Amino acid sequence: MLKLNYQRTKFIMSSPSISKLPINNGLEVAFVGVSNAGKSSLLNALCNQKSLAKTSSTPGRTQLINLFAVAPYVNLVDLPGYGYAAVPEKLKIEWQKSLGTYLEKREYLAGIVLLMDSRHPLKPLDQQMLQWCVEFSVPVVVVLTKTDKLTQSELMKQIRKVEEALIAFTIADENNPDPQPIEIIPVSSMKKRGIDKLANVLDNWFSPVTSKYEEMGITDLTPPEREQLTLPDEVKTEVNTGFLSQALSSKETKGKTNKQRYSPTARRLGTSKPFVDPKKLQNKKKYFKKSK
């Protein structure tokens, strides 16, 4: 499995709403959590950049959706913190509805990194987010932040508490008869603890794209510029027939998904197209070269 260099991640754009995000431009992993859970700090630690994502000590200050490119067709999304009391109730309701739609409809959402303050995990909106992930079959990892503020015994107690709660969200179905427990990763952005473990999870989620780079010997994974992305108002044709929809498809046998390295997104969409033809990807080579 190709290990991505998150230190090359670049900021692409801010958007006031989910509907304004670029489409058909690659896999996304979204970072979500209550206000002041430490999303921006975690992104900065993951990418080893002090100011890639803007941080604020004031809960609810970050209200824009921020998009970052790690490599071509590989993106991170920093969603606004939810649940801050100072935000008008109407705005909170609209945002929560929009977030549910994002989880259900976003074609190339590869996974959710759900951040919880290790001192105060499992808030009602955290549990709502977990329920949505289960309902829409979106892979999720729970990241417990600010662990440096707890003693080791206090941290272990909180981990056990979260583990017990997550049992209710580990549900078997016909496509996944033996589900794995939701993974918990304790991190400290300040002390850089747990960052490598999180990077491994992301690498796995992005592998449907990065494995094609390995197969084709593509080594220039320079993140794209904003001008190379497709924004909603620029779309003139159906977006589900291009490179990504082919590259992220899965094989299915007698109604059961093959447990090889296929996109979790493709599995939840139930697609069965083959991976993209290498000849088509060769035509995209200009995309992988650094813009001048």
N, C-alpha and C positions, 0 to 999 in steps of 0.2 A: 504494500500500500504506500502510495506516494505521500510523503510528509510535506505539507505546505509550509512556506516561509511566511508566517503571519507578520513578520517585521516589515514586509514590503507593502502591507495593506495601506491603501490611500482612501481618503475621504472623497466621495463622489458628489453627494448632494444632500440637501435637507428638503423634506416635503411636509406640507401642512396636513396631509391626509394620505391614507393608504392607497386611495384611488389614483393618486398622482405619482406613485412609484413606477419606475421603469418596468416593462413587462417583457417576457420572452428573452431575458438577458442572463439567465443562469440560475443555478441553485442558490437558495438563500437559507441562512440560519438566522433566526430572530432571537434577540436578547430581550426578555420581558421580565417584569417584576414590579412590586409596589414602588412608589416614589422613594427615593433615597436608599434603595437596596444596594446600590453600588454598580449599576450597569456600565456607566461610562468609565469608572475606575477599572473595572474588570477588562473592558475592551482595551484600554490603554496598557494594562499589564500583559494581556495576551499578545498584543502587537508590539510590546516593548517601545511604546511611544508615549511621551508624557502628556501630549495635548492632542492626540488624534481625535478623541471624543471629549467634548466639553463637559467638565464636571461642575457640580454646584452643591454647596452644603445646604442649600435651601430646598426642601422637598417641593416637588411640583414645578420647579423652574424650567426643566427641560421638557418642552411641549412639542417639539418637532420630531419627525421621524428622520433618522440619519442613516444613509446608505454608504457602505464601505466596500471596496473591491479588494479582494485578496489576490485574485488571479482572474484570467478570462473565464467567465461563466461561474465564478465562485464569489459569493457576496455575503456580507454580514449586515444585519439590520438592527439598529438600536431604536427600539420602540419607546415612546414616552412612558414614564412611570404611571401606574394606575392607582386610583384610590385616594389621592391627596384631597383632604377635606376642603382646602381653600378654592379648589376648582369648582365652578358653578355646577350644580346638580345636573342641569340639562346637558352640559358639555360632557360630564362623566358618563351619563347614560348613552349619549351618541357615540362616545369613544369605545365604550364596552361593546356596543352593538357592532361597531366597525371592526373591532378586534376579533369578534367571533366570526364575522364574515371573512376576514383575512385568513383565519385558520382553516375555514371550510373551503374557500374558493381559490386561494393563492396556488397556482398550478405547480410551482417549483419550490415550494417550501419544504426543505429537507429535514428540518428539525427545529425544536424550541429549546433554548437555554433559559430555564425558569430560575431566576435569582430570588433567594429568600435571605433576609438578614438572619444569621444563625442565632441571634438572641431572641428574635420574634418571628419564627417561621409559621407557615400554614395559616396565614390570614385568610378570611373568607374569599377574597378575590384570587388568592393563590390557588385555593381549592377549585374555584370556578375555572381557572385556567387549566388545571389538571383535567377537569371534567371535559372541557372542550377538546383537549388533546386526545383523550380517550375516544370521545364521540366521533371525531374527524380523523382518527388513526394517524395522528401526527407524532412522530418520535419526540420524546422529551427527556431532558436530563435536568435534575434539580441541583443547583449550585448554591451551597450555603456560604454566604459571604461574611466578611468581617470576623473571621474566626480568631484573629489575633486578639480580639477583645474578650475572649473566653479562656478559662483555664482548660486543660486537657480533659479533666473529668466533666466539666460543664459542657464541653463540646460533644463528648461521647454521649452524654445524656440527651442532648438535642438531636443528635444523629439517630439514636434509637427511637425517639419520639416521631421523627419524620418517617423513618423506615416503617413503623407500625401504621402510620396514617396512609402511606403509599400503597399498602396492601389492597386497600379498597379500590385503587385505580389500576390494578393489574388484572385485567379482564381477558379471559380466553374467548376466542371465537373460532369459526370454521377456518379462517385464513391464518390464524395464529393460535393453535390449540395449546401451545406450551409457552406462554409469554414470559419473558424475562422481567424480573423486578425493575422498576424505574431506578436508574443509577443516581446515586448521590455523590457529589464531589464537594468536599469542604475546601474553600479557598481563602487565601489572604492576598488581596491585590497589593497591599503594602509590602508584604514579605515574599511575594511571588510563590506562595505555596499552592499546590494544586493546579497550577497553570498548564503544566505539561500534560497532565491527565485530561484536562478539558480539551486541549489541542488534539489529542488522540481521538476523542469522540468526534470532534469536528472533521478531522481527516477521514474518518470512516463514513460520515454522512456525505461528504463531498466526493467520495471515491467513484461514484458512477461517472463523473466527469474526469477526474484526475487519472483514473485508470486508462482512459482513452489516450491521454497525453503520454503515459508510459508506453502503451502499445505502439504509438506512432513516433516515439522518440522526440516529442516536442519538449524542449527544455526552457524555452523563453516564455515564462509565465508572468511577464510584466502586466500588472493590473491595467485594465483599459481606462481611457479617459471618459469623462462624462459625455463628450460628443459622440462616442461610439455606442451609447446605450439607446434603446428604443423606448421613448416616452409614450404614454397612452394616447396623446393627441396626434402622434405621428403614425399611428397604426392604421393601415388602410385595408389589411386583409386579416383573415383568421390567423391567430397567433399559435394555434396548437399543432400546426403542421410543419414546423421548422426543425432546426437542428436539435433543440432541447427536447422536444416531445419524442423524437426518435432516440436520442442518446440516453434518455432516462427510462426507457421502457423495460418491462420485465418479462420473463418467461413464466408461463403457468401450465401446470400439468394436472388434469382432472380437477380443476377448480382450486388447486392448492399452489401457492407461490413457491417456486424453487428457492431454496435458501442459499443461493449464491450471492455475490456482491451486486445486488441490483438496488436501484433507488428506492428508499422508503416511500418517496412521493409516488413513484410509479406503482408500487404495491397498493397504496391506498386508492389510487385512481383506477386500478384494475386494468391497466393497459397491457397489451401483448405484442407490440411492434418490436422488431429487432433493433439492436443498437445501430447508431448512425453508420452509414457506409463510409469507410475511411476516405474514399475518393471525394465525398462531399466535404469531409472535414479538411482535406488538403486544400480545398478552395478557400477555406477560412484562414489560411496561414497568415495573411496580412493582418488579421485580427490579433495575432499573438506577438506581433512585432511592436516594439516601443514606438509610440508616436513621436514625430519630430517637430 
